[in-house]
Amino acid sequence: LPVTCGTFPEQLLESELFGHERGAFTGAYTRKLGLLESAQGGTVFLDEISTLSLELQVKLLRVLQERQIRRVGGSAYMDLDIRVISATNENLEEAVRDGRFRKDLYYRLNVITVSLPPLRDRVPDIPLLVQHFLKLLNSAHDRQVSGVSREAIEILQAHDWPGNVRELQNVVERAFFLSEEDVIRPADFPAAMLHADGLQPSVDTRLPYLQSKQAYLGPFEKEYLTELLREHRGNVSRASGRAGMHRSTFQRLMRKHGILSQDYRSMTRDGSLN
């Protein structure tokens, strides 16, 4: 059972999670089971967990610690057998330091952590996600769009994706409906993606295809490598791991663009020298 914590006012969220007894507050005309109680033997997914008030954090901590729940306005405690999965796009360690999130609740939730980086840091995942979305769209609309052209994939992989996977899904869905062929091509993408300032150089059609392609992708490759090396202070192993590449592939691209790791070992994250 999912609940997005940030969509409810505090009092209503408490009732949604813990339930309430009849007469517990104005408008409580009947008893209501909360999500935690309704999920007995199953799983509750608490999205945007960082938006919980400190008061509700205390109550949730007690539930997780004691495995018991009490409805709002009630006096009896009931045993719970549930699994809790929580998610947030906020750094909870920073929230704990700032006093906005309880340290004890953070450590109680932080049993197994799955970190999901933004899409721009998972470029190799983009073709897999595109095929997944196309499979769903083909099934729902009885079409057979078999894939995406290589040029289109390169554009998708060069995009910054501020909207992450949802933005990618919207772009693929738009291209799916606009495409008149069985393969999605760059012309099916929004014009802003094709000509966004600062993202990609213009395609030079005066050159042969392979030369034009290299001129198009070369600046992106070089900037991508140098930014990663700057962030990781010249540590090639960490930079290649962040890029999702083998270390040898990363080094080959460095040699291709004349990049030396030692040039970045004394740099701070903002690009200045120590």
C-alpha positions as CSV (number, residue, x, y, z in Angstrom):
1,L,0.0,0.0,0.0
2,P,1.6,3.3,-1.1
3,V,1.2,6.7,0.6
4,T,2.8,10.0,-0.5
5,C,3.5,11.8,2.8
6,G,3.8,15.2,1.2
7,T,0.2,15.3,-0.2
8,F,-1.7,15.2,3.2
9,P,-2.0,17.8,6.0
10,E,-0.5,16.6,9.2
11,Q,-3.7,15.6,11.0
12,L,-5.1,13.9,7.9
13,L,-1.9,12.0,7.3
14,E,-1.9,10.7,10.9
15,S,-5.4,9.4,10.3
16,E,-4.4,7.9,7.0
17,L,-1.4,6.1,8.5
18,F,-2.8,5.0,11.9
19,G,-6.6,5.1,11.4
20,H,-9.1,6.6,13.8
21,E,-12.0,5.6,16.1
22,R,-15.4,7.0,15.7
23,G,-15.7,10.4,17.3
24,A,-11.9,10.9,17.5
25,F,-12.3,14.3,15.9
26,T,-14.8,16.4,14.1
27,G,-16.1,14.5,11.0
28,A,-14.9,11.1,12.3
29,Y,-18.4,9.5,12.0
30,T,-17.1,6.0,11.6
31,R,-14.1,3.9,12.5
32,K,-11.4,3.9,9.9
33,L,-8.5,1.5,9.5
34,G,-5.2,3.1,8.7
35,L,-2.8,2.1,5.9
36,L,-0.4,0.5,8.4
37,E,-3.1,-1.7,9.9
38,S,-4.6,-2.5,6.5
39,A,-1.2,-3.7,5.2
40,Q,-1.0,-6.4,7.8
41,G,1.2,-9.2,6.5
42,G,2.3,-7.0,3.5
43,T,4.2,-3.8,2.7
44,V,3.7,-0.1,3.2
45,F,5.6,2.3,0.9
46,L,6.1,5.7,2.4
47,D,7.1,8.2,-0.4
48,E,8.5,11.6,0.5
49,I,9.3,10.4,4.0
50,S,11.3,13.6,4.6
51,T,8.1,15.7,4.7
52,L,6.8,14.0,7.9
53,S,6.5,16.4,10.8
54,L,8.7,15.8,13.8
55,E,5.6,14.8,15.8
56,L,4.6,12.1,13.3
57,Q,8.2,11.0,13.1
58,V,8.1,10.1,16.8
59,K,4.9,8.1,16.3
60,L,6.2,6.3,13.3
61,L,9.4,5.4,15.2
62,R,7.3,3.8,18.0
63,V,5.4,1.7,15.5
64,L,8.6,0.5,13.8
65,Q,10.3,-0.2,17.2
66,E,7.4,-1.8,19.0
67,R,5.6,-3.3,16.1
68,Q,2.3,-2.0,17.5
69,I,-0.2,0.6,16.5
70,R,-3.0,2.6,18.1
71,R,-5.7,4.3,16.2
72,V,-6.2,8.0,16.7
73,G,-8.7,8.4,19.5
74,G,-8.3,4.8,20.6
75,S,-6.7,3.2,23.7
76,A,-5.9,-0.3,22.5
77,Y,-2.6,-1.3,20.9
78,M,-2.6,-3.9,18.1
79,D,0.3,-6.0,16.9
80,L,1.6,-5.3,13.4
81,D,3.4,-7.6,11.0
82,I,4.4,-5.3,8.1
83,R,7.4,-4.3,6.0
84,V,8.1,-0.6,5.5
85,I,9.8,0.8,2.5
86,S,10.5,4.6,2.4
87,A,11.8,6.9,-0.3
88,T,12.9,10.5,-0.5
89,N,14.7,12.8,-3.0
90,E,16.3,14.7,-0.1
91,N,19.6,13.9,1.7
92,L,18.3,12.6,5.0
93,E,21.8,12.9,6.6
94,E,21.7,16.6,6.0
95,A,18.1,16.8,7.3
96,V,19.3,15.0,10.5
97,R,22.2,17.5,10.9
98,D,19.7,20.4,10.4
99,G,17.3,19.0,13.0
100,R,14.5,18.5,10.4
101,F,14.6,14.7,10.6
102,R,15.0,12.6,13.8
103,K,18.3,10.7,14.0
104,D,16.7,7.7,15.7
105,L,14.1,7.3,13.0
106,Y,16.7,7.7,10.3
107,Y,18.8,4.9,11.7
108,R,15.7,2.7,12.2
109,L,14.7,3.2,8.6
110,N,18.2,2.9,7.2
111,V,18.5,-0.9,7.4
112,I,19.0,-1.5,3.7
113,T,19.6,1.5,1.4
114,V,19.1,1.6,-2.4
115,S,20.5,4.7,-3.9
116,L,19.1,5.7,-7.3
117,P,21.3,8.3,-9.0
118,P,19.7,10.8,-11.4
119,L,19.3,9.7,-15.0
120,R,22.1,11.9,-16.2
121,D,24.4,9.7,-14.1
122,R,23.0,6.5,-15.6
123,V,23.5,7.1,-19.3
124,P,23.9,3.3,-20.2
125,D,20.4,2.7,-18.7
126,I,18.7,5.0,-21.3
127,P,18.4,2.5,-24.2
128,L,17.0,-0.1,-21.7
129,L,14.4,2.3,-20.4
130,V,13.5,3.4,-23.9
131,Q,12.9,-0.2,-25.0
132,H,10.8,-0.8,-21.8
133,F,8.6,2.2,-22.5
134,L,8.2,1.2,-26.2
135,K,7.1,-2.3,-25.1
136,L,4.4,-0.9,-22.9
137,L,3.2,1.6,-25.6
138,N,3.1,-1.0,-28.3
139,S,1.1,-3.3,-26.1
140,A,-1.4,-0.6,-25.1
141,H,-1.9,0.9,-28.6
142,D,-1.5,-2.2,-30.8
143,R,1.5,-0.8,-32.7
144,Q,4.9,-2.2,-33.5
145,V,7.5,0.6,-33.1
146,S,10.6,-1.6,-33.0
147,G,13.1,0.7,-31.6
148,V,15.1,4.0,-31.8
149,S,17.7,4.9,-34.4
150,R,21.3,5.2,-33.3
151,E,21.3,9.0,-33.9
152,A,18.2,9.4,-31.7
153,I,19.8,7.3,-28.9
154,E,22.9,9.5,-29.0
155,I,20.7,12.6,-28.6
156,L,18.9,11.0,-25.7
157,Q,22.2,10.1,-24.0
158,A,23.5,13.6,-24.4
159,H,20.5,15.2,-22.8
160,D,20.8,16.4,-19.2
161,W,17.4,15.0,-18.1
162,P,16.4,17.5,-15.3
163,G,13.1,15.6,-15.1
164,N,14.8,12.3,-14.8
165,V,13.0,9.1,-15.9
166,R,9.6,10.7,-16.0
167,E,10.9,13.2,-18.6
168,L,12.4,10.4,-20.6
169,Q,9.1,8.5,-20.6
170,N,7.2,11.6,-21.8
171,V,9.7,12.2,-24.6
172,V,9.5,8.6,-25.7
173,E,5.7,8.6,-25.6
174,R,5.5,11.9,-27.6
175,A,7.9,10.4,-30.2
176,F,5.9,7.2,-30.3
177,F,2.7,9.0,-31.3
178,L,4.4,11.4,-33.8
179,S,6.5,8.8,-35.6
180,E,5.2,7.6,-38.9
181,E,7.8,4.8,-39.1
182,D,8.5,1.7,-37.1
183,V,11.7,3.4,-35.7
184,I,11.9,6.6,-33.7
185,R,14.2,9.2,-35.3
186,P,15.6,12.6,-34.1
187,A,12.8,14.4,-36.0
188,D,10.3,12.9,-33.6
189,F,11.8,14.7,-30.6
190,P,10.9,18.2,-29.4
191,A,12.8,20.9,-31.2
192,A,14.1,22.3,-27.9
193,M,15.9,19.0,-27.3
194,L,17.5,19.1,-30.7
195,H,18.7,22.7,-30.6
196,A,19.0,23.5,-26.8
197,D,21.7,26.1,-26.3
198,G,24.9,24.8,-24.8
199,L,23.9,21.1,-24.9
200,Q,25.2,20.1,-28.3
201,P,27.0,21.7,-31.3
202,S,25.2,22.0,-34.6
203,V,25.5,19.1,-37.1
204,D,27.8,20.0,-39.9
205,T,26.3,18.4,-43.1
206,R,29.2,19.5,-45.2
207,L,31.3,16.7,-43.7
208,P,31.0,13.0,-44.3
209,Y,28.8,11.2,-41.8
210,L,31.5,9.7,-39.6
211,Q,33.5,13.0,-39.4
212,S,30.3,15.0,-38.7
213,K,29.4,12.5,-36.0
214,Q,32.8,12.8,-34.3
215,A,32.6,16.6,-34.5
216,Y,29.2,16.4,-32.9
217,L,30.0,14.0,-30.0
218,G,33.7,15.0,-29.4
219,P,33.0,18.1,-27.3
220,F,30.4,16.3,-25.2
221,E,32.8,13.4,-24.5
222,K,35.6,15.7,-23.5
223,E,33.5,17.9,-21.2
224,Y,31.9,14.8,-19.6
225,L,35.3,13.2,-18.8
226,T,36.9,16.4,-17.5
227,E,33.9,17.2,-15.3
228,L,34.0,13.7,-13.8
229,L,37.7,13.9,-13.2
230,R,37.3,17.4,-11.6
231,E,34.6,16.0,-9.3
232,H,36.7,13.1,-8.3
233,R,40.1,15.0,-8.2
234,G,41.7,12.9,-10.9
235,N,40.8,9.5,-9.4
236,V,40.2,7.5,-12.6
237,S,38.7,4.5,-10.9
238,R,36.0,6.6,-9.2
239,A,35.3,8.7,-12.2
240,S,34.9,5.6,-14.5
241,G,32.7,3.9,-11.9
242,R,30.5,7.0,-11.8
243,A,30.3,6.9,-15.6
244,G,29.4,3.2,-15.7
245,M,32.4,2.4,-17.8
246,H,35.3,0.0,-17.5
247,R,38.5,1.8,-16.3
248,S,40.3,0.8,-19.6
249,T,37.5,2.3,-21.7
250,F,37.6,5.5,-19.7
251,Q,41.4,5.7,-20.1
252,R,41.1,5.1,-23.8
253,L,38.7,8.1,-24.1
254,M,41.1,10.2,-22.0
255,R,44.0,9.4,-24.4
256,K,41.7,10.2,-27.3
257,H,41.1,13.7,-26.0
258,G,44.5,14.3,-24.5
259,I,43.3,14.4,-20.9
260,L,45.7,13.8,-18.1
261,S,44.4,12.7,-14.7
262,Q,47.2,14.4,-12.8
263,D,45.9,17.8,-14.1
264,Y,42.9,17.4,-11.8
265,R,44.4,15.9,-8.6
266,S,45.1,19.2,-7.0
267,M,41.8,20.8,-8.0
268,T,38.9,21.6,-5.8
269,R,35.3,20.8,-6.9
270,D,34.8,24.3,-8.3
271,G,37.9,24.0,-10.6
272,S,40.3,26.1,-8.6
273,L,43.8,24.9,-7.5
274,N,44.6,24.1,-3.8
